[in-house]
Amino acid sequence: MKLDSTKLLMAYSAVLTAAFAMSLGGGGAVAQSGAKTSFDTIDVKRINVREDDGTLRMIVSNTSRSPGIIYHGKERPHPSGNRGAGIIFYNSEGTENGGLTFGGETGKDGKVSGSGHLSFDQYQQDQVIQLTQSEYDGRRWAAMIVNDRPETPLDFDLAEKLGKMPAGAERDAFLKKLEADGVGGRQRLFVGKTRNRESAVMLSDALGRPRMMLKVTNDGAASIDFLDEKGKVQRSLAATDKQ
């Protein structure tokens, strides 16, 4: 049967009208600029939060859709590969400046591992404040850490090169040289619990060398150690020392 062109046009119009009516009614809400929509439950794999001009300010994602490193809006692979589920923060230029990541599981070997990490970065650099915890096979540590970072921006080409280097003596030597040169920054303050279940406060100099250690051991012994530039204890004060 041959359809008249006018009837075909009318039928097509009726379908569009019905679809539009459903979107306004029981079928859902049409998003409008400035409009607010309420949901009871949202299941998503990733959310990008942007400024009105499109600048990225935050990403909430699962593991598979976690972002690489985004610098001035340009994304490149993360040196460690997939960083896992969490929230990544970005500054007003669309450059990463901190985040919240977390995880935990029982591995195939039966050993438990877990972590939680909240950090904020220096401008165009790496994290300077960390609130972090980690555990593996019954050994746990948790701390607040403050770091120094170089004045120069992060070298992403260097990070990519390091990420591609296989584990071994060459990579270890390369990492040791970078650490000696202060390329990755230096830790200045550690306040937390060590893997040996000691409460500790460690203060380090501008080269990242520990110079003062306040600690309370698992059995309750308290002490203050003063160290030289090589880490050797120069003086130690214990709670049992006589005045």
Residue pairs with C-beta under 8 A, 6 or more apart in sequence:
22 28
23 29
23 30
24 30
29 35
29 37
31 37
44 60
45 61
45 62
45 64
45 65
46 59
46 60
46 61
46 62
46 65
47 59
47 60
47 61
48 56
48 58
48 59
49 56
49 57
49 58
49 59
49 60
50 56
50 57
51 57
51 92
55 73
55 90
55 92
55 93
55 94
56 70
56 73
56 90
56 94
57 89
57 90
57 92
57 94
58 87
58 88
58 89
58 90
59 66
59 67
59 87
59 88
59 90
60 86
60 87
61 67
61 85
61 86
61 88
62 85
63 82
63 84
63 85
64 82
66 78
66 82
66 83
66 84
66 85
66 86
66 88
67 75
67 78
67 88
68 75
68 76
68 77
68 78
69 75
69 76
69 77
69 78
69 79
69 96
69 156
69 159
70 88
70 90
70 94
70 95
70 96
71 95
71 96
71 124
71 154
71 156
72 93
72 94
72 95
73 93
73 94
73 95
76 156
76 160
77 160
77 163
79 159
79 160
79 162
79 163
80 163
81 163
83 101
84 101
84 102
84 103
85 101
85 102
85 103
86 99
86 100
86 101
86 102
87 99
87 100
87 101
88 96
88 98
88 99
89 96
89 97
89 98
89 99
89 120
90 96
90 97
91 97
91 123
95 124
96 121
97 120
97 121
97 123
98 118
98 119
98 120
98 121
98 127
99 117
99 118
99 119
100 117
100 118
101 115
101 116
101 117
102 115
102 116
102 117
103 113
103 114
103 115
104 112
104 113
104 114
104 115
105 112
105 113
105 114
106 112
107 113
111 136
111 137
112 135
112 136
112 137
112 138
113 135
113 136
113 137
114 133
114 134
114 135
115 132
115 133
115 134
115 135
116 132
116 133
117 130
117 131
117 132
117 133
118 130
118 131
118 132
119 127
119 129
119 130
119 131
119 132
120 127
120 128
120 129
121 127
121 128
122 128
122 149
124 153
124 154
125 149
125 150
125 153
125 154
125 185
126 147
126 149
126 154
126 184
126 185
127 147
128 146
128 147
128 148
128 149
128 185
129 144
129 145
129 146
129 147
130 143
130 144
130 145
130 146
130 147
131 144
132 142
132 143
132 145
133 140
133 141
133 142
133 143
134 140
134 141
134 142
135 141
139 195
140 193
140 195
141 192
141 193
141 194
141 195
142 192
142 193
143 190
143 191
143 192
143 193
144 189
144 190
144 191
144 192
145 187
145 189
145 190
145 191
145 192
146 187
146 188
146 189
147 185
147 186
147 187
147 188
148 185
148 186
148 187
148 188
148 206
148 208
149 185
150 182
150 183
150 185
155 183
158 183
162 171
162 174
162 175
162 178
165 171
165 174
178 184
182 207
182 208
186 204
186 206
186 207
186 208
187 204
187 208
188 203
188 204
188 206
188 208
189 201
189 202
189 203
189 204
190 200
190 201
190 202
190 204
191 200
191 201
191 202
192 199
192 200
193 199
193 200
194 200
196 217
196 218
197 218
198 215
198 216
198 217
198 218
199 215
199 216
200 213
200 214
200 215
200 216
201 213
201 214
201 215
202 210
202 212
202 213
202 214
203 210
203 211
203 212
203 213
204 210
204 211
205 211
205 229
207 229
209 227
209 229
209 230
209 231
210 227
210 231
211 226
211 227
211 228
211 229
212 224
212 225
212 226
212 227
213 224
213 225
213 227
214 223
214 224
215 222
215 223
215 225
216 222
221 238
221 239
222 238
222 239
223 236
223 237
223 238
223 239
224 236
224 237
225 233
225 235
225 236
225 237
226 233
226 234
226 235
226 236
227 233
227 234
228 234
